[in-house]
């Protein structure tokens, strides 16, 4: 086989391999871009408890390393825990709605999220003293 043929086969293999890998990766939800929401103050989460209508509530949000995080107080954490579709919930932010977002508990991020909240929200000087038993990283399902 000539060198040109070998190069052509190698290039074709790289292209096909890249296409297969790209197809195997989950596609991000259209419009999901946490870095675009750095300046947003709040996010709305929707949960549905057994026997109840869907409930929307606002919480503060922060973006750390391109990931979206929320810190939930006792009541909101309880809503998340009793959510019929847990860990999936709906999210509204910056005029967009995402119907299927996965909330993953990340207790190891609690200190970083607390620090980011303190930097972003001046009133966190008071709010941080209330219990926040649950820190979630949110990402499209």
N, C-alpha and C positions, 0 to 999 in steps of 0.2 A: 504494500500500500504506500502510495506517495506521501510525502510530508504534507502536501496541501490537503489530501484526503483525510489524513490523521487529524489535522487542525480542524477541518470542517466537522468531523465526527465528534471531536472534543467540544467544540462550540455548541453543537446541537445537543449533546448530552448535558452540558451546563444549562442551556435554556430549558430543556425539558425537566431537568431536576429542580430548577428554580420554580417552574410552573407547578410542579407537584407539591413542593413545600409551601408555596403560597396558597394553594387550594386547601392544604391541610390545616392552615392557621385559621382560627375563627375570625370572621370579619367583625370589625368594630361597628357598633350601632352608628348609623349615619348621624352626624352632628355631635357625637360624643367627643368632647375635647376639653378635659379638665383645665388645661393651661389657659384656655379662653375664659375661664370662670374665676380666675385669680381675684378679681375685684368684686365679684358677686358676694353679697353678705349672707343671704339665706338660700336655702334649698327647701323644697317641699317634698315630703315623703308620704306615700299612700300605703296604708296597711288595711287589712280586713280581718277583724276578729270574728270568731264563730258567732253566727246569729246577728251580726251587725252589718250596717252599710259600710262601704269603704270610707276610710277616715284619712284626710290630708292634714299634715301638721308641718310647721316650719321649724327648722333648726339651722344653726350656724354651720358653715362649711369651710374647710381649708383644703388647699391643694399642696401636696408635698411630693416632690420628685415626679410630677406629672400624674399623680394619683389623687382621687377625690376622697376626702375623709369627713365623717361627721362624728360628733360626740353626743351620746344620748343620755339624758337624765333618767331617773327611775321610771317615770311614767312612759316616756317614749320607748325606753328599752323594753318595758313590759308589753307595749303595743307590738314591737318588733318580734318579741318572743312568742306572742300569741297569734301572730299573723298566719293566716291559713296557707299562704304561699311561701312562707319563710324557707329559704333566705331571699326569695325574690320579692321585690316591692316595686312600686312605680316612683318615678322621680320627675319633678318639675324644677327647671333652673333656666334662667335667662330667657324666658319665653318659650322654652322647648319642653316637651314632655317625652319621657322615656318609659314605656309601659313595663319593661322587664329589665330590672337592674338587680344585680346580686349584691347583697350586703354580707360581707365577710368580717366576722369579729377578729380584731387584730389587737389584742391586749398589749403586745410588745411595742405597739406604736403609740400607746397612751401618752407617754411623756413628750414625744415629739409633737403629737397633735395638741396637747395642752400648751406647749410652748408656742406653737404656730397660732393657736387661738388667742393667746395672751398678746402676741405681736400684732395680730390683725384687729382685735376688738378691744377698745379701751375699757369697756365695762366688764371684761373678763376678770378684772381685778376683784370683782364681787362674785361673779358667776362661778368662777373656778372652785369656790368653797362649797358649792352644792355638789351632791354626789353625781357622778357620771359613770355608771357601772358598765357602759358599753361604748366602745369605739369601733366604728365600721369603716371599712374601705368599700367604696361603691364602684362597681364596674358593670358594663352592659353584659347581659346574660348571653 
